[in-house]
Amino acid sequence: MPIQFDVDPPVARLAAATAEFVREVVIPAERECGGSVHDAPEALRETLQKGAREAGVFAPHVPARWGGHGLDLRGQAVVFEAAGYSLLGPLALNCAAPDEGNMHLLEKVATEEQKARFLRPLAAGEVRSCFAMTEPAPGAGADPRSLRTTATRVPGGWRIDGRKWFISGAHGAGFAIVMARTSGSPGDPGGATMFLVDADTPGMRVVRDIETLDESIFAGHSELAFEECVVSEDRVLGAVDRGFENAQVRLGPARMTHCMRWLGAARRAQDVALERAGTRMAFGSVLGDLGMVQQMLADSEIDIEASRALILRTAWELDTGSAAASQLTSVSKTFVAEAVNRVVDRAVQICGALGISAADAPLARLLREVRPFRIYDGPSETHRFAIARRAVKPYRQPRPEAAAGS
């Protein structure tokens, strides 16, 4: 089957409308708050999302049944990049992490009753959500099998006990999707279950908000405690002991939508650098005529185009259910995360003092935001480990002792 990279006219129009909305409405709001929304009021989110609805660009990823545009991942790639041109663009369109990934997970895994209770208001922007998986050491992080939070059967439901941290958007969220171990021990490959937990459930509380390098995730990142937190049986999301498998429904597409959004940030950084290179006089010419600056600009164009091609290729593989999707997801996440960092870093270097100004250009805050991308959704090293393991698998020979005993 040929890979289709063509953009359908309705998607192109939606992307153009998104770009205009981001330029005219969202970027001024970003400038006003400096891109920092860890402790921003809900009124900011509500105002931006109201504007997105009025512009006809709200919820591009959400199925029409729940009030969105219903784009597949290839369509999302184009629109999300346009949204990501501003740090607050995805928030305005209601396609920011973690809500966007949670919407996808609920659409694919939740029961109809759960969709009505949790997905409908989330898709409409009436509430926010969080995904509670990562734990303090020695708990789950890059290796989810280290999961230590437990869920124990009690009459009528389950009791959740454990700690989570770096949970994005937890402060003020309406509910959490919580990963807990229902069988086995830390280190076992299975035995996890996902639960839907309302924020006002007794036993679930925000311990603290964590100060981090990045500041553009609405409500920031928090540490959560679950202490005899009891939920009913109907709050199990998916099947018991199938949490890790169901999480893959979310993780692959969510990694790609991260890439899409951050590619928009890289494009913005490059545009700032190009404008500077075309207007700033130095050493008798504009910067753009100097060989070293030209090399940096060219390398950034290469990184952006290669990232976009990888994203579209992987989106197509995911849309068509290809067996190659897992490998390409890891390849794309690793390459794009590092390419975006390179592009923004080069833009800062080209712009010099202007590049490190926090008020006169967006590059300083973009640099602050993109660095954690190499860690979020799996650090580059973890993905490289998985990429190499899959690549060598067809060539692996049986161990001599195994062959001798057969």
Helices and strands as residue ranges (DSSP letters): H 9-21, I 22-26, H 27-33, H 42-55, G 64-66, H 73-83, H 89-93, H 99-109, H 112-114, I 115-119, H 120-123, E 129-132, G 144-146, E 150-154, E 157-168, E 175-181, E 192-198, E 204-210, E 221-232, G 233-235, E 236-237, H 243-279, E 281-282, E 285-286, G 287-289, H 291-319, H 325-351, G 352-356, H 363-370, G 371-374, H 380-392, G 393-395, H 400-405
